[in-house]
């Protein structure tokens, strides 16, 4: 049965699961309250030594690496990493146990870019770039504000524990001229958004709200 507790910042009443109360010392109603509560307080690693306090030489090496390659990724620091014999044998045992195919035995081995049936001409990079752009963020915020930060199908809000998405009513891919049109946006929670894009609802086409609620 949910507990009734108050937000330590604004005092609003919240209903949360007992397990959440056990895990967390404080439960907040929003990120804004959480950030205001944490402001000015020391961080968990404040004053810790060792790997958290890098030497000046180490910092200079990192700066030099980034300067030489501005597009460097965190994963590239492990480039050249070699598995130990113990890890190799453990991996082999796992593959045998799960009867999964690895390496050249896997049907998708070496099938990158054009060779992969799911490849769409490198769309993922520019899509991510577009989703991180300021015009898209402003469009998303405008859609949320117009819909009062509420899912237009199940009427839930962020305080209901759901993540809100800005759904394109007319396809993002087929109607590029409407991508930043606020009238082409609809606020949905993550659950309803996944249902809308399911095969049953014809990839993004909302048939009726009542039908979707019964899904």
Buried (B, 14 or more C-beta within 10 A) or exposed (E): EEEEBEBBBEEEEBEBEEEEBEEEEEBBBBEEBBEEBEEEEEEEEEEEEEEEEEEEEEEEEEEEEEEEEEEEEEEEEEEEEEEEEEEEEEEEEEBEEEEEEEEEEEEEEEEEEEEEEEEEEEEEEEEEEBEEEEEBEEBBEBBBEEBEBBBBBBEBBBEEEBEBBBBBBBBBEEEEEBBBEBEBBBBBBEBBBEBBBEEEBEEBEBEEEEEBEEE
